[in-house]
Structure formats: structure tokens, C-alpha cells
């Protein structure tokens, strides 16, 4: 259940994409050590809501950093650079999330790190990649979704797209980074050599719109909000219920649409799954039908008739959902902040396992430096110089 046991990761990243990558690796058994700066560490530590403790810490940070340790180094300090190079000799993977060239300007270019440790795999997570006209451009998830073409595909049919309630490019980049690292490990097993994995968040968003791009490749002019899977047909949409909640209907296959129609007493037509002006009337009919029953009544309906109909749950409701609970997606672990809630990743082992709590800032500095061969006197000197914390 821990296929990456024995693999050692140094994670220089912060916020969401890189830490999500290393969370996946840690859940699969890798030893992950966060490298944080000495001025406070990962910015995410202070993003509300904060979990109480001797040093209140963001519950979002806590959700992303189980099974990891923390080493605080000042990479701008000459001693800090040397420490990092020596520490990195013992690791298999370095994850970094700086703009292209930042590590080189710090005196730690990939070439140097891989000359020191030829088996080292460096995963570089950036907004726009290591090259190209925008490689030095700053951005966040919404920017990457916009430039990737993904944001426009969600509609609405007119007006600017709404801001999504999730970070698709960030999490997608974390997923592709973990996959790229796995591939690099396989290559290293064959060649003995490390490599650089270049992951751009804007590119990580694009496969989520594979159907839209597939239509484009076929010469179809896209009309966001009017395509079958972007709100263009009544059988694929969300509808308010009698009690002010919502249901998601995705009956795009004829057998499911027919089952829904038979259960609600409406006539199914072959044109129902084709975008066009007639959809306005069908959507109005469906809107009225869904408003006749509560969400609970529609859930009961869906349990009897298989028609691809599900309740739109809030995160609180999803956490309490019987199926999600049966899959073991949520669990609690003890930590310096008390009992904290966690969510496993889909490829994490579903069976119970021992998890270590997220680290305090610099909590394992001494421990990791000793593993690298430094004495307590060395560590005291580094602390006095500000190289570590």
C-alpha cells in the first residue's frame, strides 16, 4: 500500500500546486520534507480559518501537509545555499515552484543540483512553463483557466464566465506533476539518471476541456454555454427543487433520458439531446417539474429509476454522505492543533494507516540536518547566522 516507500522528496513549493503534489507522494509512502524560508514559511500557514495551537495555523495548510516534515532554510544566505546542496544529496526528488531561473539566481541551478546528485529528479511547477513568451509572467488559477480556453467553455452563453468555486489548474498541475515524477522515477530505474519535469499550470488545465478541444479539432465552431455538456441541452443541467436545493441531471444517453421521462410522465423526443432554439421550452418544462418535489424526493426517485440524477451537495453534506463515508474519504488525525480533519486523495490507500501530523514551521530542521551529516555545533552556528531556523 506504500509503493513509494524509500523515495525521499524535498519540497520547496508553497500554497496549493506543489504541496498537493507532495501530499500525493507522501500518501503513497514517500518521505517528504518541506523546505520553507526562515521568515515564516509557506504563506498558506496564515490563511484563515486558523486551527488553535501554540502557533495558530491554517486548516487548509494542515489538510495539505500530513506525513511531511519541515526544514527552514534561508536560501539567500551563503551557508543556506551550501546546506541545501548537501541536504539534497540524500534525496530523489526536488519539487520547486519558483518562476523559471529563480533557483539559478539563488546559485542553485538544476545543472548544479544534478551534477551533485546525478540521480536527482527536479519537478518544476510554474504558471506558464520553463520557456515561451509568457514563462516569466505571474498568475493564479483563474488566469491559467482563462488562457487555457477552459474557462470560456463553461459558459454562460452570453456574458463573461463566472469564477469557478474550485482551483482546477492548481490541482490539475499537482496531479500531472505527481504523474510526471512517477514517469521520471521509471526512467531513472532504467537509465540511472535523473531529469527535469516541466509542468505548466496553464497546460494542466487544458485536458479538462478535452471534449471541447476534440470538437474544435473536428472543425466545429464552439458556442460556450450552448454545447451539450456546457448547458446547451435540458437533459444535462442543474435544477432547483421545491425546498430551494438543487439536482444535477446528466441524462445524455437515450436510455437514461427515457427512464427520466417515463418516471416524470413527459414525452421523450430524439431532439431533446440536440442543442437548438427548442431547448428553451424543454428547459422551462424541466424547471417546473423539478420545482414540484423536494431534493429528498428526487433522491428517492433516482434510487428507483436509473437516470443519472444526483443531488447537488454542499461540502458539509458531501462529508456526511453515506457513499463518501463508506469510501473512507475523510478521517481525523491527532496533532499539536488537536484532532484535525483530513481528506485522502483518490489514489491514496483507502485502508486505515498511521499518519503523522502536519509539521510546525522548521520543526524538523535539526533532525534533517543531522541526517545530512551536520553536528550539533554546526547546526548552532547555522542558527546563529540565520541560515536555518
N, C-alpha and C positions, 0 to 999 in steps of 0.2 A: 504493500500500500504506500510505500515511500520510494518510488523509483529514482529519485534524485538524491538519496542519502549518500553522503560523502562529497557532494558538489558544494563548493564554497563560493558565495556571492558577496561582492562589495557593492552596495547600492548608494550612489552619490546623488540620486534624484530626490525630488520633493513634490509636494502636492499629490496629484492623483495618478498620472500615467505610469511613471516608474515604480512608485510604491505598490501599485496594483500588480505590475509585472512581478515584482519580487515576492508579493503575497502568494501568487500562484506557485512560484518556485518553492517558497517556504512550506506551503501546504503539501507539496509533493516530496518534501523531505530534505530540500537543500538547506544548508546553513547560511543564513542571510544576516549580514552585518551592515547596518545603515551607517554611512559616513555623513555626519552633519557638521555644519560650521559651528564655531565656538560662540557665536553671538546670539544663540537662541535656537538654532537648529531649523528643522523643517517648519516653514510658515504655517503649515496645516495644524501644528500643535496648538495654536491660539485661536482657531476659527470656532466660534460658538456652534452648538452648545458645548460647554465645558463640563467634564466629569470631575467631581471633587476629589481632592487628594492633597498631599503636602505641596504639590505644584499642579493646580488645575490644568487639565489637558483636553483638547478637543475629542469628543466622542467619535468624530469622523477619522481622526488620526488613529485612535485606538482600534477602529474597525479595520484599518488597512495594515496594521503593523504587528499582529501577533506573530509569534515564532521568530522574532528578529532581535538582534542586539544593536546597541548604539555606541558609536565611536565618534567623539567630537574632535575634529582637526581643523586648524586654520591653514588652508591650502595656499594662502598668500604669504605665510611665514616660511622662511627658508628651511627651518627644521621640519615644519609641517609637510613640505614637499618631499623631503627625504624619508620621513616617516611613512607617508603614503606609498612611496615606491617600494620600501622594504616590506610593508604590510601586504601589498599587492602580489608579492612573490608567492604567497601561500594560497592564492585564490584562483578559481577557474574562470570567473565571470566578473566584469565590472559593468555596472549599469550607470549611465550618465545622461543628464537631461539638460545640459547647457546648450547655448547656441553653438553652431559649428565654429571651431577654432578657440573656444574659451579654455579648454584644457591645455592646448598648446601654448596659449598666452600665459598660463599659470606655470609653464615649464614642465607640463606632464602630457606631451602629445602621445597619441596612440602608438606611434613608432617606438617611442622610448619605453612605454609600458610593455609592449610586446617584445622588444629587444631584451628587457629584463626577464620577461616571462613569456617565452615563445608559445606556450600553450594557452595563453590568456585570450578569452573571448570578450570583446568590448561591444556592448549594446548601446548605441547612440540614439536616444529618443529626442526628436526635435519636432517643431511645428511643420516645417516645410522640407526637411531632408538636409543632407550634407552638401548638396550642390543645387544649382538652379538660381534664377534671378531673385527668388524670394527667400533664399536659405538663411539670411540674417534677419528676417522680418519677425517681429514679435506677434504673438497671437494667443488666443484661447479657444476653447472648444467651439463656441459659436462661430468664430472666424473660420475655423477649419471646415465646419459643416457647410458654411456659406460658399467658400471657394471650391469645395469638392463637388458641388452640384447637388449634394444630398438634401440640404435644407429646402431648396426650391421644390423638390419632388413631393414634399409632404403637403403642399397646398397652403392656404386655400386657393380656390380657383381664381380669385382676384385679390389684389392687395398683397402686402408683404407677409411672408410666413411668420407664424408665431414662434416664440422662443421655446424650444423643447424643454420638458421637465427632467431631462437627464443629460449626461455627458457622453454622447456616443463616440466622438472622435477620441477622447481621452481613454475611455475604457477599451475601445477598439484597438488603440495603439498598444495598450498593455497586453491585450490578447495576442496581437501579432508579434509583439516583442518576445513574449514567452515562447511562441511557436518558432520564431527565428532563432532564439537561443537554443531550443531543442535541436533544431537542424544543425546549428554550428557545433553542438556537442557531438552529434553523429558524425559530422565531417572530421572533427578533431580525433574521434576514435579511429578513423581510417587513415588520417594523414599525420597525426601528432601535432598539428599546427592550429593555433587559434585564428580568429578572424574578427572582422568588424561587421556588426549587424546594424544596418542603417534603416531606422524606422521613422517615417514621417507621419505625423498625426493627420494631416490633410489626406494622405493616401489611405490611411487606416479607416477613414470614414467611407471611402468610395465603394468598397464591396458591399456595404449595407444597402446600396442602391443598385445592386446587380441587375435586377429585373428592368429597372428604368433604363440603365445603360444598354442592356440587351435589346430593348425596343429601339433605342437610338441607333445601335449597330445595324438594325434591320431596316433603317431608313424611315422609321416612324417619327413624326414630329410630336414631341411630348407636350401635353397640356396639363401641368401640375394641378392637382385637385379634381381633375376630370378623368383620370385613368382608373381602371377597375380597382386597383389596390391603393389608390390615394384619395378615395372619396367620390369617385365618379359613378358608382352604382349603389342602389339601395341595399342589395344583399350583403354589402361589405361596408359596414359603418357602425357608428355608435348612436344609441338612442336613450333618451331619458325615460325613466319608469314613473309609475304613479306616485311613488314616495320620494321623488327627487333624486334618485340614484341613477345608474346607467347600466346598459348592457352592450356588449360588443358582438355583433353578428358578422360572421365571416363565411356565409354560405355560398361560396363562389362556384362550387361544383354542383351540377344539376341535382344530384340525389339529395344533397343536404338542403338545397333551396326548396325542392319539392316537399321534403319532410317538414320544413318550417311552414310552408304554405298550407299543407294538409292539416297541420296542428292548429293553425290560426284561422282556417276557413277562407283563405283567399286563393284566387286562381293564379297558378304559375304560368309564366309565358316565357318562351325562348329568348325574347328580347330583354328580359329582366337583368341579364348579366352583361349587357352591352351598353356602354356609355351613350348618352344622347339626350335630347330635349325631353323625352318621355320619362326620364329618371326623376324629374322634379315631382311628377304626380305620384310615382311609386314611393319616393321617399316621404312624401306627405302622408300617404296611407300608412306606411310603417311607423312613422312618428305617432300617429293617432293610435295604432294598435299597441305599441309599447306603453303608451301612457295609460292603458286600461288596466295594467297589472303592476304589482309591486315587484321590486327586484327579487325578493324571495320567491314570489310566484313564478317568475320567469326562470329562476334557477331550478325550481321543481319541474317546469315544462321541459327544460333542457335535459333533465335527468331521465325523462321518458322518451323524448324524441331527439335522436342524434342529428343535430343540425348546425354544429359549430357555433354555439351560442354560449357566451361566458359572461359572468358579472364583471363590471369594472370595479376592481377593489382598490381601496386606499392602501398605502404601505402598512398601516396598522392592521387592516383587515387581512392582507396577504400574510402577514406574520402569524396570524391566528388561524389561517386556512388549514383545514384538515389534511389536504393533499400535500401542501408545502411542509406542514409539520411532519407528516409521515416520511417525507424525503430527507428530513434532518437538515434543512437549510439554515436554521437558526439554532444557536447554542450559547451558553454562558460560560465564561471562564473567570477565575479569581485573579485579581490584580491589585496593585497598590492603590487603585482607584475604586476598590470594592469589586463586586461582581459586575462584569461588563458583558453586554450582548455582542454577539458576533454573527456573521453570515458567511457560510462556506462558499467557495466558488464551485461551479458545476463540475469541474474535473478534480476537485479535492476529494479525498477519501470520505465517503458518507458515514462510515462506521466511527464510533467514538474513538478518539485518540487523545493523548496528552498534548495540550497546547501550552506554550509559555506565553505570559502576558506581554503586551507591547512594552518597549523599553522607555525608561526615562531618558532625557537628553544626556548623552555622554555616560550613561550608566555603566557601560562595559569597556570604557576606554582603557583602564589599567589591565583588565583581563585580556583584551585583544592585543595590546602592545607586548604583554608578557609572552603571549603565544608567538609573536613575531621575533622574540629573542631579546627584547629590551629588559634591562634590570630595573629594579625599583628606583635606584639612583638616577638612571636615565629618564625615567618617567617623571620624577620630581623636577629634574632640570627642564624637561619639556613643558611641564605645567607652569613653572616659574617664567619661562619665556613667552607663554601664551600660545605655544604651538598646538597644545591639546588642552582639553578641558574634561 
